[in-house]
Amino acid sequence: MKKIIINGGNTLSGTISINGAKNSAVALLPASVLCDESSNIYNVPNISDRDVLIEILEKLNCNVIKDEDAIKIDSSKVINTRIPMELSKKMRASYYFMGSLLSRFKHVEIYFPGGCNIGKRPIDIHIKGFEALGAKVQIKGDLYTIDAEELNGANMTLDFASVGATINIMLAAVKAKGRTIIRNAAREAEIVNVATYLNNMGAKISGAGTSVIRIDGVEYLHKGMVEVIPDRIEAGTYIILGAMIGDNLKIENIIPEHIDALLSKLTDMKIKYILEENSVTISKCNDIRPTNLKTAVFPGFVTDMGQPMMVLLTQANGVSMFEETIYENRMGHVKYLNKLGANIKNGNTNAVIIGPSKFYGTEVEATDLRGGAAMVLAGLIAEGTTTITSIEHILRGYDNIIEKLRNVGADIKLIDE
């Protein structure tokens, strides 16, 4: 069993460089299936989700070549076959193969995706989008079979500005006949990244990053390339850490506009930082002010930052209110923060955090990806030794987290017993 062991309390200084965004990479790799030739993706994070997606691509007869953070995918001889349950269940983003395979082959068979247990995450909005394009969906147990004689452009308004549904419908529409218009589309930067990749291959997508996306279908996608944008969640995680135990800790390779909501909240909390063109430098704040925080779709405070942010709220001088509006089961980490010494009263989607709290090392569990990141932050500010189990969740989304933290002064290691 793999575990992370942390001896907390060290001050962190130096530079952490942010890798490519997990939430972009896991959509870009399935999007590669749409290319009729070969494509290249650069700045791909070295995370376990990447490896699962590559395995799926290889099952589909794609030739995948990895070279450090670059991946070349030759999808010219891709075949359409059922994606095995053992692979699709490993991660949520396996569902992007629904859109890409449907677009290319008009048929797809895949099992319901897996991922973190953070609440109900139905894909009904995805399905409604596919049906609007002309597809028929059959569900037997966990197996989804999606067929279309042909896909035709359609006008649709999403019930909710879902990132996954926006991307999946966009993938399905790329080779549909005519124009597709997606209204109430999600506006996250990851969607722009995927649209840029497809447009580089010859797709005709406009409006990505706004609430209305237009896709004019094409028959053929040629060679293309894209660079994965920096990971705003990874950046935010380390920026939060710097506010608690940093000494001029520099987080570089960021896009400041992608973390506006976090930086605005830090300002509300009277936490000072130096913002430059592609970096943030931050030091420990000794008088963190409490605040109220509600997660929201972009450009609001991203749900993936909520759990790490709760660690910072435990160090504020007073009472903070936290509300999660996207997922109804994202509080699994709270009992472990309380075990470490936090004073948090929580329901399913909200919490009252009373600070500041002194943390003391103990054994905790990474209940999900971002809950696991919260455990790492908590262990680093705790007195004594913290042991984190179920760390496969953390490794799904944070590239080289152990070495990065060690390089700036953390006493942290991964063991495999």
C-alpha positions in Angstrom: 0.0 0.0 0.0 1.3 3.4 -1.0 1.3 6.1 1.7 2.6 9.7 2.0 4.5 10.5 5.1 4.8 14.2 6.2 6.8 15.7 9.0 5.1 19.1 9.2 6.1 22.6 10.2 8.8 23.3 7.7 8.9 26.7 6.1 8.8 26.5 2.3 10.8 28.7 0.0 12.0 28.5 -3.6 10.1 27.9 -6.8 7.4 25.5 -7.8 6.7 25.3 -11.6 3.2 24.4 -12.6 2.6 21.5 -15.1 -0.1 21.1 -17.7 -3.7 21.1 -16.5 -5.1 17.7 -15.6 -8.6 18.8 -16.5 -7.4 19.8 -20.0 -5.2 16.8 -20.7 -7.9 14.3 -19.9 -10.1 15.9 -22.6 -7.4 16.5 -25.2 -6.3 12.9 -25.3 -9.8 11.5 -26.1 -10.2 14.4 -28.6 -7.3 13.0 -30.5 -9.5 10.1 -31.8 -11.1 12.7 -34.1 -7.9 13.3 -36.0 -7.7 11.4 -39.3 -3.9 11.6 -39.3 -1.6 12.2 -36.3 -1.5 14.9 -33.6 0.8 16.2 -30.9 0.0 17.3 -27.4 2.7 19.1 -25.4 3.0 19.9 -21.7 1.0 16.8 -20.7 1.2 16.2 -16.9 2.7 12.9 -15.7 -0.3 11.7 -13.8 -2.1 8.3 -13.6 -5.2 9.6 -15.4 -2.9 10.2 -18.4 -1.7 6.6 -18.4 -5.3 5.2 -18.3 -6.3 7.4 -21.3 -3.2 6.3 -23.2 -4.2 2.7 -22.5 -7.6 3.3 -23.9 -6.2 5.0 -27.0 -4.0 1.9 -27.6 -7.0 -0.4 -27.2 -8.6 1.7 -30.0 -5.5 1.0 -32.2 -3.9 4.4 -31.9 -0.1 4.5 -31.9 1.0 6.5 -28.9 4.5 7.8 -28.5 5.5 9.5 -25.2 8.6 11.8 -25.0 8.8 13.4 -21.6 5.8 15.7 -21.5 5.0 15.4 -25.2 2.7 12.8 -26.6 2.2 12.0 -30.3 -1.0 10.1 -31.2 -1.4 8.5 -34.7 -5.1 7.9 -34.9 -5.2 7.3 -38.7 -5.9 3.6 -38.2 -8.1 3.9 -35.1 -10.7 1.2 -34.7 -14.1 1.4 -32.9 -14.3 -1.2 -30.1 -16.0 -1.4 -26.8 -13.9 0.3 -24.1 -13.4 -2.2 -21.3 -15.1 -1.6 -17.9 -11.8 -1.9 -16.0 -10.5 1.1 -17.9 -13.6 3.3 -18.1 -14.2 2.9 -14.4 -10.8 4.2 -13.4 -11.6 7.8 -14.2 -14.4 10.2 -14.9 -12.9 11.6 -18.1 -13.2 8.3 -19.9 -16.6 9.6 -21.0 -15.0 12.0 -23.5 -14.6 9.0 -25.7 -18.4 9.0 -26.1 -18.3 12.3 -28.0 -15.2 11.6 -30.0 -16.0 8.1 -31.1 -19.6 9.0 -31.8 -18.4 11.9 -34.0 -15.9 9.7 -36.0 -17.8 6.4 -36.2 -21.5 7.2 -35.3 -21.3 4.4 -32.8 -19.7 3.9 -29.3 -19.9 1.4 -26.5 -18.5 2.4 -23.2 -19.2 1.6 -19.5 -20.3 4.4 -17.1 -17.2 6.3 -16.1 -15.6 6.2 -12.7 -13.7 8.9 -10.8 -13.8 10.4 -7.3 -16.8 9.8 -5.1 -17.8 13.4 -4.6 -21.6 12.9 -5.2 -23.9 12.2 -8.0 -22.4 13.1 -11.4 -25.0 12.1 -13.9 -24.3 12.5 -17.6 -27.9 13.2 -18.6 -26.9 16.6 -20.1 -24.3 14.8 -22.3 -26.9 12.3 -23.4 -29.5 15.0 -24.2 -26.8 16.8 -26.4 -26.0 13.6 -28.3 -29.7 12.9 -28.9 -30.2 16.5 -30.1 -27.6 15.7 -32.8 -29.5 12.6 -33.9 -28.0 9.8 -31.8 -30.0 7.1 -30.0 -28.7 6.0 -26.6 -29.3 2.6 -25.0 -28.3 1.8 -21.4 -28.1 -1.7 -20.1 -26.7 -1.7 -16.6 -23.5 0.3 -16.8 -23.1 -0.1 -20.5 -23.9 2.8 -22.8 -24.4 2.1 -26.5 -24.8 5.2 -28.6 -25.7 5.0 -32.3 -26.5 7.5 -35.1 -27.2 6.9 -38.8 -25.9 10.4 -39.2 -25.3 13.4 -36.9 -26.8 16.7 -37.8 -26.1 20.1 -36.3 -28.6 21.3 -33.7 -29.4 24.2 -31.5 -29.4 23.4 -27.8 -29.4 25.1 -24.4 -27.7 23.2 -21.6 -29.6 22.8 -18.4 -26.5 23.5 -16.5 -23.2 25.0 -17.6 -21.3 21.7 -17.3 -17.7 21.6 -18.4 -17.9 17.9 -19.2 -21.1 18.2 -21.2 -19.9 21.2 -23.1 -16.7 19.4 -24.2 -18.4 16.1 -25.0 -21.1 17.7 -27.1 -18.5 19.9 -28.9 -16.5 16.7 -29.7 -19.6 15.0 -31.0 -20.6 18.0 -33.2 -17.2 18.4 -34.8 -18.0 16.0 -37.7 -21.8 16.4 -37.7 -23.4 17.9 -40.8 -24.3 21.6 -40.5 -24.0 24.0 -37.6 -24.4 23.2 -33.9 -25.0 26.0 -31.4 -24.5 25.3 -27.7 -26.1 27.9 -25.4 -25.4 28.1 -21.7 -22.0 26.5 -22.5 -19.4 26.3 -19.7 -16.7 29.0 -20.1 -13.7 27.4 -18.4 -10.2 27.7 -19.9 -10.0 24.0 -20.5 -12.8 24.2 -23.1 -10.8 26.9 -25.0 -7.8 24.6 -24.9 -9.8 21.7 -26.5 -11.4 24.0 -29.1 -7.9 25.3 -30.0 -6.6 21.8 -30.5 -9.5 20.8 -32.8 -9.3 24.1 -34.7 -5.6 23.4 -35.3 -6.7 20.2 -37.0 -9.2 22.0 -39.2 -12.4 22.0 -37.1 -14.6 25.1 -37.2 -15.4 26.1 -33.6 -16.0 29.6 -32.5 -17.1 31.1 -29.2 -15.2 28.8 -26.8 -14.8 30.6 -23.6 -18.2 32.3 -23.9 -21.6 31.0 -23.1 -22.5 30.4 -26.8 -20.3 28.0 -28.8 -20.8 27.4 -32.6 -19.5 24.4 -34.4 -19.7 24.0 -38.1 -19.1 20.3 -39.0 -16.2 19.1 -41.1 -15.5 15.8 -42.7 -11.8 15.5 -42.2 -9.3 16.6 -39.5 -5.6 16.8 -40.5 -2.5 16.9 -38.4 -2.6 19.3 -35.5 -0.9 20.2 -32.2 -1.6 21.9 -28.9 0.0 22.8 -25.6 -1.8 22.0 -22.5 -2.5 25.1 -20.5 -1.0 25.4 -17.0 -3.0 23.7 -14.2 -4.9 26.4 -12.3 -5.9 23.9 -9.6 -2.3 22.8 -9.0 -1.3 26.5 -9.0 -4.0 27.4 -6.5 -3.1 24.5 -4.2 0.5 25.7 -3.9 -0.4 29.3 -3.6 -2.7 28.4 -0.6 0.2 26.5 0.9 2.4 29.5 0.6 -0.1 31.7 2.5 0.3 29.3 5.4 4.0 28.3 5.5 5.7 30.1 2.7 8.7 32.4 2.7 8.8 34.0 -0.7 7.4 30.8 -2.2 7.2 31.4 -6.0 4.6 29.6 -8.0 5.5 30.0 -11.7 4.1 29.1 -15.1 0.6 30.3 -14.3 -2.0 32.3 -16.3 -3.2 34.9 -13.7 -6.6 35.3 -15.3 -7.3 31.6 -14.7 -7.0 32.1 -10.9 -8.7 35.5 -10.5 -11.3 34.1 -8.2 -8.7 32.7 -5.8 -6.5 35.8 -5.8 -9.6 38.0 -5.1 -10.5 35.8 -2.2 -6.9 36.0 -0.8 -7.1 39.8 -1.0 -10.4 39.6 1.0 -8.5 37.7 3.6 -5.7 40.3 3.8 -3.2 37.9 2.4 -0.5 39.7 0.4 1.2 38.3 -2.7 3.3 39.6 -5.6 1.6 38.9 -8.9 3.8 39.0 -12.0 3.2 38.1 -15.7 3.3 34.3 -15.1 4.0 33.9 -11.4 2.8 34.5 -7.9 5.2 34.9 -4.9 3.6 34.5 -1.5 4.7 34.3 2.1 3.0 33.2 5.3 0.3 35.5 6.6 0.2 35.8 10.4 -3.2 37.4 10.5 -5.5 35.7 8.1 -9.0 37.1 8.0 -12.1 34.9 7.9 -14.3 35.0 4.8 -17.4 33.4 3.3 -16.9 31.3 0.2 -19.2 29.7 -2.3 -18.1 27.5 -5.2 -19.5 28.3 -8.7 -19.0 27.7 -12.4 -16.4 29.9 -14.1 -15.6 32.7 -13.5 -16.6 31.9 -9.9 -14.6 30.1 -7.3 -13.9 26.7 -8.9 -15.2 23.7 -7.0 -11.9 21.8 -7.3 -10.2 24.5 -5.1 -12.8 24.3 -2.4 -11.2 21.5 -0.3 -7.7 22.9 -0.3 -9.2 26.3 0.5 -10.9 24.9 3.5 -7.5 24.2 5.0 -6.6 27.9 4.7 -9.9 28.8 6.3 -9.0 26.8 9.4 -6.1 29.1 9.9 -8.2 32.3 9.7 -8.9 34.3 12.9 -12.6 33.9 13.2 -15.6 32.2 11.6 -15.8 31.4 7.9 -18.7 30.0 6.0 -18.2 27.6 3.1 -20.8 26.4 0.6 -20.3 23.9 -2.2 -22.8 24.3 -5.0 -21.6 21.9 -7.6 -21.3 18.5 -5.9 -23.3 17.3 -2.9 -20.7 15.0 -1.4 -17.5 17.0 -1.3 -17.1 17.1 2.5 -15.5 13.6 3.0 -12.2 15.3 4.0 -13.7 17.3 6.8 -13.6 14.5 9.4 -9.9 14.1 8.8 -9.3 17.8 9.1 -11.1 17.7 12.4 -9.0 14.7 13.4 -5.9 16.8 12.8 -7.3 19.6 15.0 -9.7 21.7 12.9 -13.0 23.0 14.2 -15.4 22.5 11.4 -19.1 21.8 11.6 -20.5 20.6 8.3 -23.5 19.4 6.4 -23.5 17.8 3.0 -22.8 21.0 1.1 -21.9 23.6 3.6 -19.5 24.1 6.5 -18.8 26.5 9.4 -15.0 26.8 10.0 -13.8 28.3 13.3 -10.2 29.3 13.4 -7.4 29.5 13.9 -6.7 25.8 14.6 -3.4 24.1 15.6 -2.9 20.9 13.7 -1.2 17.8 15.1 0.0 14.9 12.9 -2.0 11.7 12.7 -3.2 9.1 10.1 -5.7 10.4 7.6 -7.2 9.3 4.3 -7.3 10.9 0.8 -11.0 10.5 0.2 -10.8 11.9 -3.3 -8.4 13.9 -5.5 -8.9 17.4 -4.1 -9.6 16.1 -0.6 -6.2 14.3 -0.8 -4.6 17.6 -1.7 -6.2 19.1 1.4 -4.7 16.4 3.5 -1.2 17.2 2.0 -1.6 20.9 2.9 -2.9 20.0 6.4 0.0 17.6 7.0 2.5 20.2 5.9 1.3 22.8 8.5 0.7 20.2 11.3 3.1 19.6 14.2 4.5 16.1 14.1 4.0 13.3 11.5 1.0 12.8 9.3 0.4 9.6 7.3 -1.9 9.8 4.3 -3.5 6.6 2.9 -5.5 6.1 -0.4 -3.0 8.3 -2.1 -3.9 7.0 -5.6 -6.4 9.8 -5.6 -3.7 12.4 -5.3 -1.5 10.8 -7.9 -4.4 11.0 -10.4 -4.1 14.8 -10.6 -0.8 16.2 -9.2 2.3 15.8 -11.3 5.4 15.0 -9.3 4.0 16.4 -6.1 6.5 14.8 -3.7 9.6 16.0 -5.5 8.1 19.5 -6.0 7.4 19.9 -2.3 10.7 18.4 -1.2 12.6 20.9 -3.5 11.1 23.8 -1.6 11.8 22.4 1.9 9.0 20.0 2.8 9.8 16.9 4.7 7.6 14.6 2.7 8.0 11.1 1.2 6.1 8.4 -0.6 6.4 4.8 0.7 5.1 1.6 -0.7 4.6 -1.0 2.0 
